[in-house]
Amino acid sequence: MSQETADEADRRGGTGRSAVALDEVDRRILDELTRDGRLSIRTLAERVHVSRTNAYARVERLLRDGVITGFAARVAPEPAGLGTSAYIALTIRQNTWREVSAELARVRYVEHVALLSGEHDVLALVRAPDNATLRDVVLDRVQRIAGVLATRSWLVFEEYDGARSPWE
């Protein structure tokens, strides 16, 4: 069995580190922070029943390990002027994922992009002010990206978040 160096693992795209299992306190911290990312360490510590020092150290570790990737406001699309949402499925030419995803990242109103297995290759969530803008995003921006062979759109009539946090 050969041993690979860290440089070899990095070139392949992995770090060679296994994910550390989260314990019950870590999961409660994640649950509280996903509900309110503006919690102070003091309030967080009180809610998960640990010391402030422990809560601070755990949040720092979760950030360092990439479990928590940042803090952001959750914005309601419609009151913020984005009244039309749609999922756009893309079929792309084989081996163009990196180029297509780089271009999609530059398209205004594309909120989320995922590489898929199955009938379609990519799924993008687009939030636009209105149907005319959505049409322009799909027809003028997305379909013109080199490597995109076809698109299929589904308008979102209503949406809601799940009732339970995965960290409960």
GROMACS elastic network, one bead per residue, 0.5 to 0.9 nm:
[ bonds ]
;  ai    aj funct       b0    kb
    4     7     6  0.81192   500
    4     8     6  0.60913   500
    4     9     6  0.68879   500
    5     8     6  0.51953   500
    5     9     6  0.64614   500
    5    10     6  0.87024   500
    6     9     6  0.50470   500
    6    10     6  0.60909   500
    6    11     6  0.86355   500
    6    15     6  0.69222   500
    6    16     6  0.73794   500
    7    10     6  0.50227   500
    7    11     6  0.62071   500
    7    12     6  0.87172   500
    7    15     6  0.87638   500
    8    11     6  0.51727   500
    8    12     6  0.64371   500
    8    13     6  0.88345   500
    8    14     6  0.89437   500
    9    12     6  0.51598   500
    9    13     6  0.64111   500
    9    14     6  0.53702   500
    9    15     6  0.56480   500
    9    16     6  0.61807   500
   10    14     6  0.53751   500
   10    15     6  0.56200   500
   10    16     6  0.81430   500
   11    14     6  0.75688   500
   12    15     6  0.85791   500
   14    17     6  0.78403   500
   15    18     6  0.85001   500
   17    20     6  0.87281   500
   19    22     6  0.88943   500
   19    65     6  0.84942   500
   20    65     6  0.86402   500
   22    25     6  0.79475   500
   22    26     6  0.56238   500
   22    27     6  0.64201   500
   23    26     6  0.53141   500
   23    27     6  0.63336   500
   23    28     6  0.87865   500
   24    27     6  0.51156   500
   24    28     6  0.62230   500
   24    29     6  0.86509   500
   24   167     6  0.88358   500
   24   168     6  0.89194   500
   25    28     6  0.50608   500
   25    29     6  0.61537   500
   25    30     6  0.86332   500
   25    48     6  0.67031   500
   25    49     6  0.85528   500
   25    50     6  0.83089   500
   25    55     6  0.89866   500
   25    58     6  0.88110   500
   26    29     6  0.50504   500
   26    30     6  0.62246   500
   26    31     6  0.85955   500
   26    58     6  0.71448   500
   26    59     6  0.83408   500
   26    62     6  0.81496   500
   26   167     6  0.86105   500
   27    30     6  0.50675   500
   27    31     6  0.61023   500
   27    32     6  0.86555   500
   27   166     6  0.85966   500
   27   168     6  0.66963   500
   28    32     6  0.61635   500
   28    33     6  0.85592   500
   28    47     6  0.85795   500
   28    48     6  0.61945   500
   28   167     6  0.64091   500
   28   168     6  0.64355   500
   29    32     6  0.52160   500
   29    33     6  0.61023   500
   29    34     6  0.85174   500
   29    44     6  0.71144   500
   29    45     6  0.84690   500
   29    47     6  0.85534   500
   29    48     6  0.66330   500
   29    55     6  0.80000   500
   29    58     6  0.84096   500
   29    59     6  0.77765   500
   29   167     6  0.83734   500
   30    33     6  0.51383   500
   30    34     6  0.59569   500
   30    35     6  0.84810   500
   30    59     6  0.88617   500
   30    68     6  0.81129   500
   30   167     6  0.62022   500
   30   168     6  0.86072   500
   31    34     6  0.53160   500
   31    35     6  0.63227   500
   31    36     6  0.87458   500
   31   165     6  0.63718   500
   31   166     6  0.76362   500
   31   167     6  0.50238   500
   31   168     6  0.60428   500
   32    35     6  0.51790   500
   32    36     6  0.61805   500
   32    37     6  0.76316   500
   32    39     6  0.80761   500
   32    44     6  0.71390   500
   32    47     6  0.79117   500
   32    48     6  0.82504   500
   32   167     6  0.87856   500
   33    38     6  0.74603   500
   33    39     6  0.69101   500
   33    44     6  0.80143   500
   33    71     6  0.87333   500
   34    37     6  0.59401   500
   34    71     6  0.89538   500
   34   165     6  0.80934   500
   34   167     6  0.89165   500
   35   165     6  0.84981   500
   36    39     6  0.59537   500
   37    40     6  0.86855   500
   37    71     6  0.60995   500
   37    72     6  0.72940   500
   37    73     6  0.79767   500
   38    71     6  0.81758   500
   39    42     6  0.80505   500
   39    43     6  0.61873   500
   39    44     6  0.60889   500
   40    43     6  0.52597   500
   40    44     6  0.60961   500
   40    45     6  0.85054   500
   41    45     6  0.59364   500
   41    46     6  0.85324   500
   41    52     6  0.62217   500
   41    53     6  0.86535   500
   41    55     6  0.64889   500
   41    56     6  0.62472   500
   41    59     6  0.87330   500
   42    45     6  0.51980   500
   42    46     6  0.63220   500
   42    47     6  0.87596   500
   42    51     6  0.82377   500
   42    52     6  0.56216   500
   42    55     6  0.81263   500
   42    56     6  0.87994   500
   43    46     6  0.50807   500
   43    47     6  0.61734   500
   43    48     6  0.87326   500
   43    52     6  0.86080   500
   44    47     6  0.51532   500
   44    48     6  0.62680   500
   44    49     6  0.83174   500
   44    50     6  0.85613   500
   44    52     6  0.80200   500
   44    55     6  0.70439   500
   45    48     6  0.53794   500
   45    49     6  0.56931   500
   45    50     6  0.50653   500
   45    51     6  0.56950   500
   45    52     6  0.52669   500
   45    53     6  0.84339   500
   45    54     6  0.77571   500
   45    55     6  0.53902   500
   45    56     6  0.82300   500
   46    49     6  0.50489   500
   46    50     6  0.65616   500
   46    51     6  0.75778   500
   46    52     6  0.79770   500
   47    50     6  0.80923   500
   48    55     6  0.83659   500
   50    53     6  0.82089   500
   50    54     6  0.62014   500
   50    55     6  0.63487   500
   51    54     6  0.51241   500
   51    55     6  0.61715   500
   51    56     6  0.85537   500
   52    55     6  0.50263   500
   52    56     6  0.59946   500
   52    57     6  0.84790   500
   53    56     6  0.51529   500
   53    57     6  0.60961   500
   53    58     6  0.85407   500
   54    57     6  0.51327   500
   54    58     6  0.60670   500
   54    59     6  0.85996   500
   55    58     6  0.51637   500
   55    59     6  0.61542   500
   55    60     6  0.85520   500
   56    59     6  0.52585   500
   56    60     6  0.61363   500
   56    61     6  0.86043   500
   57    60     6  0.51223   500
   57    61     6  0.61360   500
   57    62     6  0.86191   500
   58    61     6  0.50158   500
   58    62     6  0.60787   500
   58    63     6  0.85363   500
   59    62     6  0.50352   500
   59    63     6  0.61469   500
   59    64     6  0.85414   500
   59    68     6  0.80518   500
   60    63     6  0.50949   500
   60    64     6  0.60485   500
   60    65     6  0.85335   500
   61    65     6  0.59194   500
   61    66     6  0.84195   500
   61    67     6  0.84897   500
   61    68     6  0.89850   500
   62    65     6  0.52216   500
   62    66     6  0.61981   500
   62    67     6  0.50578   500
   62    68     6  0.55401   500
   62    69     6  0.85503   500
   63    66     6  0.51804   500
   63    67     6  0.59753   500
   63    69     6  0.62954   500
   63    70     6  0.76605   500
   64    67     6  0.77096   500
   64    68     6  0.80609   500
   64    69     6  0.88137   500
   65    68     6  0.77296   500
   65    69     6  0.89654   500
   66    69     6  0.55671   500
   66    70     6  0.89722   500
   68    71     6  0.80679   500
   75    78     6  0.89526   500
   75    79     6  0.84886   500
   75    80     6  0.71662   500
   76    79     6  0.59960   500
   76    80     6  0.62624   500
   76    82     6  0.85806   500
   77    80     6  0.51105   500
   77    81     6  0.63873   500
   77    83     6  0.65718   500
   77    84     6  0.85066   500
   77    85     6  0.85526   500
   77   127     6  0.73292   500
   77   128     6  0.87365   500
   77   129     6  0.89836   500
   78    81     6  0.52270   500
   78    84     6  0.77458   500
   78   129     6  0.82598   500
   79    82     6  0.72836   500
   79    83     6  0.78156   500
   80    83     6  0.81941   500
   80   129     6  0.89752   500
   81    84     6  0.89618   500
   81   128     6  0.79737   500
   81   129     6  0.56116   500
   81   130     6  0.87631   500
   82    85     6  0.74798   500
   82   109     6  0.87441   500
   82   127     6  0.57545   500
   82   130     6  0.70378   500
   83   127     6  0.73612   500
   83   128     6  0.64150   500
   83   129     6  0.51114   500
   83   130     6  0.58908   500
   83   131     6  0.85811   500
   84   126     6  0.82079   500
   84   127     6  0.57757   500
   84   128     6  0.52296   500
   84   129     6  0.58769   500
   84   130     6  0.52155   500
   84   131     6  0.62657   500
   84   133     6  0.88432   500
   84   134     6  0.73115   500
   84   155     6  0.76557   500
   84   156     6  0.74493   500
   84   157     6  0.84847   500
   85   125     6  0.72378   500
   85   126     6  0.56247   500
   85   128     6  0.62593   500
   85   129     6  0.85866   500
   85   130     6  0.85446   500
   85   131     6  0.87528   500
   85   134     6  0.80028   500
   85   154     6  0.86421   500
   85   155     6  0.60743   500
   85   156     6  0.53658   500
   85   157     6  0.79147   500
   86   124     6  0.82467   500
   86   125     6  0.59454   500
   86   126     6  0.53781   500
   86   127     6  0.66504   500
   86   128     6  0.85974   500
   86   134     6  0.80715   500
   86   153     6  0.64636   500
   86   154     6  0.53238   500
   86   156     6  0.52010   500
   86   157     6  0.87418   500
   87   123     6  0.66401   500
   87   124     6  0.56056   500
   87   126     6  0.62308   500
   87   127     6  0.89057   500
   87   152     6  0.82694   500
   87   153     6  0.57272   500
   87   154     6  0.52064   500
   87   155     6  0.65718   500
   87   156     6  0.73385   500
   88   122     6  0.81119   500
   88   123     6  0.56624   500
   88   124     6  0.50867   500
   88   125     6  0.63517   500
   88   126     6  0.72316   500
   88   138     6  0.79272   500
   88   151     6  0.64613   500
   88   152     6  0.56080   500
   88   154     6  0.64592   500
   88   155     6  0.87225   500
   89   120     6  0.60650   500
   89   121     6  0.72975   500
   89   122     6  0.56632   500
   89   124     6  0.64283   500
   89   125     6  0.89517   500
   89   150     6  0.82523   500
   89   151     6  0.54579   500
   89   152     6  0.50659   500
   89   153     6  0.62971   500
   89   154     6  0.83721   500
   90   120     6  0.59102   500
   90   121     6  0.58629   500
   90   123     6  0.62449   500
   90   124     6  0.79111   500
   90   142     6  0.87936   500
   90   143     6  0.87316   500
   90   148     6  0.66951   500
   90   149     6  0.74128   500
   90   150     6  0.57660   500
   90   152     6  0.65917   500
   90   153     6  0.88947   500
   91   119     6  0.81077   500
   91   120     6  0.52108   500
   91   121     6  0.51573   500
   91   122     6  0.66613   500
   91   147     6  0.86304   500
   91   148     6  0.61466   500
   91   149     6  0.54951   500
   91   150     6  0.51255   500
   91   151     6  0.62851   500
   91   152     6  0.86119   500
   92    95     6  0.83981   500
   92    96     6  0.68777   500
   92    97     6  0.74777   500
   92   100     6  0.79708   500
   92   120     6  0.81656   500
   92   121     6  0.63146   500
   92   122     6  0.76929   500
   92   146     6  0.88347   500
   92   147     6  0.53594   500
   92   149     6  0.50959   500
   92   150     6  0.70191   500
   92   151     6  0.88932   500
   93    96     6  0.58457   500
   93    97     6  0.81226   500
   93   146     6  0.87652   500
   93   147     6  0.50193   500
   93   148     6  0.63851   500
   93   149     6  0.63878   500
   94    97     6  0.75377   500
   94   147     6  0.80695   500
   95    98     6  0.77693   500
   95    99     6  0.88067   500
   95   147     6  0.87553   500
   96    99     6  0.54515   500
   96   100     6  0.59737   500
   96   101     6  0.84245   500
   96   146     6  0.83688   500
   96   147     6  0.58517   500
   96   148     6  0.84729   500
   97   100     6  0.51621   500
   97   101     6  0.58508   500
   97   102     6  0.83920   500
   97   115     6  0.78662   500
   97   121     6  0.85470   500
   97   122     6  0.84715   500
   97   147     6  0.81921   500
   98   101     6  0.52699   500
   98   102     6  0.61082   500
   98   103     6  0.86842   500
   99   102     6  0.51613   500
   99   103     6  0.63128   500
   99   104     6  0.86721   500
   99   145     6  0.88409   500
   99   146     6  0.80004   500
   99   147     6  0.78625   500
  100   103     6  0.51749   500
  100   104     6  0.61035   500
  100   105     6  0.86178   500
  100   145     6  0.66978   500
  100   146     6  0.70553   500
  100   147     6  0.64822   500
  100   148     6  0.72508   500
  101   105     6  0.61155   500
  101   106     6  0.88465   500
  101   113     6  0.75628   500
  101   114     6  0.88163   500
  101   115     6  0.87606   500
  101   122     6  0.87711   500
  102   105     6  0.52453   500
  102   106     6  0.69063   500
  103   106     6  0.53246   500
  103   107     6  0.68051   500
  103   142     6  0.84343   500
  103   145     6  0.68978   500
  103   146     6  0.88198   500
  104   107     6  0.51947   500
  104   108     6  0.85309   500
  104   110     6  0.70575   500
  104   113     6  0.77634   500
  104   124     6  0.85105   500
  104   141     6  0.86418   500
  104   142     6  0.70843   500
  104   145     6  0.81147   500
  105   108     6  0.80465   500
  105   110     6  0.71818   500
  105   111     6  0.85821   500
  105   112     6  0.86298   500
  105   113     6  0.81409   500
  106   110     6  0.82330   500
  107   110     6  0.59101   500
  107   137     6  0.76051   500
  107   141     6  0.69769   500
  107   142     6  0.76917   500
  108   111     6  0.82836   500
  108   126     6  0.87199   500
  108   128     6  0.87014   500
  108   137     6  0.78119   500
  109   125     6  0.84532   500
  109   126     6  0.54701   500
  109   127     6  0.52800   500
  109   128     6  0.56722   500
  109   129     6  0.88023   500
  109   134     6  0.84190   500
  109   137     6  0.77058   500
  110   113     6  0.75651   500
  110   124     6  0.66845   500
  110   125     6  0.59154   500
  110   127     6  0.65121   500
  110   128     6  0.84241   500
  110   137     6  0.85140   500
  111   124     6  0.73363   500
  111   125     6  0.55181   500
  111   126     6  0.56827   500
  111   127     6  0.67161   500
  112   123     6  0.81232   500
  112   124     6  0.55120   500
  112   125     6  0.51135   500
  112   126     6  0.73893   500
  113   122     6  0.69267   500
  113   123     6  0.57111   500
  113   125     6  0.65391   500
  114   121     6  0.84667   500
  114   122     6  0.55912   500
  114   123     6  0.52671   500
  114   124     6  0.64727   500
  114   125     6  0.89707   500
  115   120     6  0.88461   500
  115   121     6  0.58904   500
  115   123     6  0.66444   500
  116   119     6  0.84894   500
  116   120     6  0.66870   500
  116   122     6  0.54508   500
  116   123     6  0.70285   500
  117   120     6  0.68957   500
  117   121     6  0.61511   500
  117   122     6  0.83684   500
  118   121     6  0.69700   500
  120   123     6  0.75348   500
  120   151     6  0.88131   500
  126   134     6  0.75268   500
  126   137     6  0.83262   500
  126   138     6  0.89411   500
  127   130     6  0.86775   500
  127   134     6  0.76279   500
  128   131     6  0.74029   500
  128   132     6  0.87710   500
  128   133     6  0.60852   500
  128   134     6  0.56171   500
  128   137     6  0.84401   500
  129   132     6  0.83799   500
  129   133     6  0.65181   500
  129   134     6  0.76823   500
  130   133     6  0.54780   500
  130   134     6  0.63187   500
  130   135     6  0.87759   500
  131   135     6  0.60525   500
  131   136     6  0.85948   500
  132   135     6  0.50865   500
  132   136     6  0.63323   500
  132   137     6  0.87247   500
  133   136     6  0.50120   500
  133   137     6  0.61633   500
  133   138     6  0.86832   500
  134   137     6  0.50611   500
  134   138     6  0.62588   500
  134   139     6  0.84823   500
  135   138     6  0.52661   500
  135   139     6  0.58121   500
  135   140     6  0.77114   500
  136   139     6  0.52544   500
  136   140     6  0.50034   500
  136   141     6  0.67744   500
  136   142     6  0.87633   500
  137   140     6  0.56729   500
  137   141     6  0.50143   500
  137   142     6  0.61875   500
  137   143     6  0.85259   500
  138   141     6  0.57931   500
  138   143     6  0.60592   500
  138   144     6  0.87056   500
  138   151     6  0.79524   500
  138   153     6  0.85021   500
  139   142     6  0.62678   500
  139   143     6  0.53797   500
  139   144     6  0.73183   500
  140   143     6  0.63911   500
  140   144     6  0.62426   500
  141   144     6  0.54995   500
  141   145     6  0.67341   500
  142   145     6  0.55201   500
  142   148     6  0.75586   500
  142   151     6  0.83013   500
  143   146     6  0.81761   500
  143   147     6  0.89975   500
  143   148     6  0.60666   500
  143   149     6  0.75559   500
  143   150     6  0.70288   500
  143   151     6  0.70213   500
  144   147     6  0.85942   500
  144   148     6  0.71982   500
  145   148     6  0.57403   500
  145   149     6  0.89721   500
  146   149     6  0.83788   500
  148   151     6  0.77220   500
  156   159     6  0.71206   500
  160   163     6  0.86892   500
  161   164     6  0.85145   500
  162   165     6  0.74058   500
  164   167     6  0.84040   500
  164   168     6  0.73106   500
  165   168     6  0.55787   500
